[in-house]
Amino acid sequence: MSDTPRDQDDDDAPTGEISIGRSVGDADGPGSGDADGPGSGDPSGPRSGDPSGPRSGDPSGPGSAGAGGSGAGDTGDAATTAASAAGKPRRLLSFGPLPATPGDPRHRRRRRWFGTGLAVAAAILLVALCAGALSVISAVNGVRDRAADARTARALRENDCLDLEKRLNRLVPPGSTTGPAARATAIRDENAAVRIYVDQLATQRDEDAWRQLLDARTVFADALDRQAKSRTPAFFVAPRTDNGLAVADQLIQWSPAPCAGAIRRLAAPEL
């Protein structure tokens, strides 16, 4: 034994294995104070200081072996539980089952179907975008085509107006004639030149307005013929719309600029 004094705390706080061995040994081994077994005061029994007798701290004793096995088992179970808990994924605020592991065939099949769905959705979105772009391009091209057609039709009508003016200039104006019969003939000649232009019109509105002007001129020519025979005076009545507007004014508004001179001439046959 050493002469160094031992710390009292070390004696009061034994280790886990030694304490368990002591408790087991005290319960089952010798020296438990049983009246039947050899006690510590029995001179015939082994003493605690005898090196040949079983000691409480000897690992070869029955009590220490049982206690050591139990402690090791408990420690192994705790380590296994901690490792399994650390290996499992944890989800916060989730009450459903844990997700399948990456090696699960159902999980792989689910991911494959999800990827296929995304690919199909992307393809549909791409087709829709292409169709929308084509519709916009088609609409823009349609607007441009209509604008080009309108410009072309306008140019054609302007050329027709110039041709009408040329035909009228080759004729004798009604106001330059000497009598009612000659004036009536000049009016009919101008009407014949105007009908060529009216037959080339594309809109029913313009055509109806021109025909109203021609009908009024025809009525005036018939009145001039009667004046030449019976000396009944003839008067020209300019046609008007239901709103009271002059048809000649509407024709000037609807027709190209080159037609304005011809319309004014036709609207005053007595001059």
C-alpha positions in Angstrom: 0.0 0.0 0.0 1.1 3.6 -0.7 1.6 6.2 1.9 -0.1 8.8 -0.2 -3.5 9.7 1.4 -6.5 8.8 -0.8 -9.1 11.4 -1.8 -12.4 10.8 0.0 -14.4 11.9 -3.1 -12.9 9.0 -5.0 -14.1 6.6 -2.3 -17.5 8.1 -2.2 -18.1 8.1 -6.1 -17.3 4.6 -7.4 -17.3 3.8 -11.1 -20.3 2.3 -12.8 -18.9 -1.2 -13.2 -17.5 -1.4 -9.7 -20.6 -0.1 -8.1 -22.7 -2.6 -10.1 -20.3 -5.4 -9.2 -20.5 -4.5 -5.6 -24.2 -4.4 -5.5 -24.4 -7.8 -7.3 -21.7 -9.2 -5.1 -23.3 -8.0 -2.0 -26.5 -9.6 -3.0 -25.2 -13.0 -4.1 -21.6 -13.4 -3.0 -20.0 -14.1 0.3 -19.8 -11.4 2.9 -23.4 -10.3 2.4 -24.1 -10.6 6.1 -26.2 -13.7 5.7 -26.3 -15.8 8.7 -25.9 -19.1 6.8 -22.8 -18.0 4.7 -19.4 -17.2 6.0 -19.4 -13.6 7.4 -16.7 -11.2 7.7 -16.4 -11.9 11.4 -16.2 -15.7 10.9 -12.6 -16.8 11.4 -13.1 -19.8 9.2 -14.3 -17.8 6.2 -12.1 -15.9 3.8 -11.3 -12.4 4.7 -11.5 -9.4 2.5 -7.8 -8.8 2.8 -6.9 -12.4 1.8 -5.3 -12.4 -1.6 -6.6 -16.0 -2.2 -10.2 -15.1 -1.6 -12.6 -13.4 -4.1 -12.4 -9.7 -4.2 -15.2 -7.3 -5.0 -13.2 -5.4 -7.6 -11.7 -8.6 -9.2 -13.0 -8.8 -12.8 -12.9 -12.6 -12.6 -15.5 -12.7 -9.9 -19.1 -13.6 -10.7 -20.6 -10.3 -9.7 -18.2 -8.2 -11.8 -18.7 -10.3 -14.9 -22.5 -10.0 -14.9 -22.3 -6.3 -14.2 -19.8 -5.7 -17.0 -21.9 -7.7 -19.5 -25.1 -5.7 -18.6 -23.3 -2.3 -18.9 -21.8 -3.2 -22.3 -25.1 -4.3 -23.6 -26.8 -1.1 -22.5 -24.0 1.0 -24.0 -24.2 -0.9 -27.3 -28.0 -0.5 -27.6 -27.7 3.2 -26.9 -25.0 3.6 -29.6 -27.1 1.6 -32.1 -30.1 3.7 -31.4 -28.2 7.0 -31.7 -26.6 5.9 -35.0 -29.9 4.8 -36.5 -31.5 8.1 -35.4 -28.7 10.1 -36.9 -28.9 8.1 -40.2 -32.6 8.7 -40.7 -33.7 11.9 -42.4 -35.7 14.2 -40.1 -38.5 16.4 -41.4 -39.8 19.4 -39.5 -43.5 19.9 -39.0 -44.4 16.8 -41.0 -46.9 14.2 -40.0 -46.7 11.9 -43.0 -44.3 9.0 -43.6 -40.7 9.7 -44.5 -39.8 9.9 -48.2 -38.6 6.8 -49.9 -34.9 6.2 -50.2 -33.2 7.1 -53.5 -32.8 3.4 -54.2 -36.5 2.7 -54.0 -37.9 1.6 -57.4 -41.2 3.4 -56.7 -39.3 6.6 -56.0 -37.3 6.2 -59.2 -40.4 5.5 -61.2 -42.1 8.6 -59.6 -39.1 10.8 -60.6 -39.2 9.4 -64.1 -42.9 10.1 -64.5 -42.4 13.6 -63.0 -39.6 14.3 -65.5 -41.7 13.0 -68.4 -44.6 15.3 -67.3 -42.3 18.3 -67.2 -41.0 17.5 -70.7 -44.5 17.2 -72.1 -45.6 20.4 -70.4 -42.6 22.2 -71.8 -43.3 20.9 -75.3 -47.0 22.0 -75.1 -45.9 25.4 -73.8 -43.4 25.7 -76.7 -46.1 24.7 -79.3 -48.5 27.3 -77.8 -45.8 30.0 -77.9 -45.0 29.2 -81.5 -48.7 29.2 -82.5 -49.2 32.5 -80.7 -46.2 34.0 -82.5 -47.4 32.7 -85.8 -50.9 34.2 -85.2 -49.4 37.6 -84.4 -47.2 37.5 -87.5 -50.2 36.4 -89.6 -52.3 39.2 -88.1 -49.6 41.8 -88.8 -49.2 40.5 -92.3 -52.9 40.6 -92.8 -53.1 44.3 -91.7 -50.2 45.1 -94.0 -51.8 43.3 -96.9 -55.1 45.1 -96.4 -53.3 48.4 -96.2 -51.4 47.6 -99.4 -54.7 46.6 -101.1 -56.3 49.8 -100.0 -53.5 51.8 -101.4 -53.6 49.9 -104.6 -57.4 50.4 -104.9 -57.0 54.1 -104.2 -54.3 54.5 -106.9 -56.6 52.7 -109.4 -59.5 55.0 -108.6 -57.3 58.0 -109.0 -56.3 56.8 -112.4 -59.9 56.2 -113.3 -60.8 59.7 -112.2 -58.0 61.1 -114.4 -59.4 59.0 -117.3 -62.9 60.4 -116.6 -61.6 63.9 -116.7 -59.9 63.3 -120.0 -63.1 62.0 -121.6 -65.1 64.9 -120.3 -62.6 67.4 -121.7 -63.0 65.9 -125.2 -66.7 66.7 -125.1 -68.6 70.0 -125.5 -69.7 71.4 -122.2 -73.5 71.9 -121.9 -73.1 75.5 -121.1 -71.3 76.2 -124.4 -74.3 75.1 -126.6 -76.7 77.5 -128.3 -80.1 75.8 -127.7 -82.0 73.5 -125.4 -81.8 70.5 -127.7 -78.0 70.9 -128.1 -77.6 71.2 -124.4 -79.6 68.1 -123.8 -77.4 66.2 -126.3 -74.2 67.4 -124.5 -75.6 66.3 -121.1 -76.3 62.8 -122.4 -72.8 62.6 -123.9 -71.3 63.4 -120.5 -73.5 60.9 -118.9 -72.2 58.2 -121.2 -68.6 59.1 -120.3 -69.4 59.0 -116.6 -71.1 55.5 -116.8 -67.7 54.0 -117.8 -66.3 55.2 -114.5 -69.3 54.1 -112.5 -69.0 50.5 -113.8 -65.5 50.4 -112.5 -66.5 51.2 -108.9 -66.1 48.5 -106.2 -68.4 49.9 -103.5 -72.2 49.9 -103.7 -72.4 53.2 -101.8 -70.3 55.2 -104.3 -72.1 53.6 -107.2 -75.5 54.5 -105.8 -74.4 58.1 -105.3 -73.1 58.4 -108.8 -76.3 57.0 -110.3 -78.4 59.5 -108.3 -76.4 62.3 -110.0 -76.7 60.7 -113.4 -80.5 60.3 -113.0 -80.9 63.9 -112.0 -78.9 64.9 -115.1 -81.0 62.6 -117.3 -84.2 64.2 -116.0 -82.8 67.6 -116.8 -81.9 66.6 -120.4 -85.5 65.3 -120.9 -86.8 68.7 -119.6 -84.6 70.5 -122.1 -86.1 68.4 -125.0 -89.6 69.4 -123.9 -88.4 73.0 -123.7 -87.2 72.9 -127.3 -90.6 71.6 -128.5 -93.1 73.5 -126.2 -90.9 76.2 -124.8 -91.5 75.0 -121.3 -88.6 76.1 -119.2 -86.3 73.3 -117.8 -84.6 73.4 -114.4 -81.9 71.2 -112.9 -82.7 69.8 -109.4 -79.5 68.6 -107.6 -80.1 65.3 -105.8 -79.9 65.2 -102.0 -79.7 62.5 -99.4 -82.2 61.8 -96.7 -80.3 64.1 -94.4 -80.5 67.0 -96.8 -76.9 66.8 -97.9 -76.0 67.3 -101.6 -75.0 64.1 -103.3 -72.2 65.9 -105.1 -70.7 67.0 -101.8 -70.7 63.4 -100.6 -69.1 62.2 -103.8 -66.3 64.8 -103.4 -65.7 63.5 -99.9 -65.7 59.8 -100.8 -63.9 60.0 -104.1 -60.1 60.6 -104.8 -58.9 64.2 -105.2 -58.6 64.0 -109.1 -62.4 63.3 -109.3 -63.4 66.6 -107.5 -63.2 68.7 -110.7 -65.3 66.3 -112.7 -67.9 66.0 -110.0 -68.3 69.8 -109.8 -68.7 70.0 -113.5 -71.4 67.3 -113.6 -73.2 68.9 -110.6 -73.9 72.1 -112.7 -75.1 71.0 -116.2 -76.8 74.3 -116.9 -73.5 76.2 -116.9 
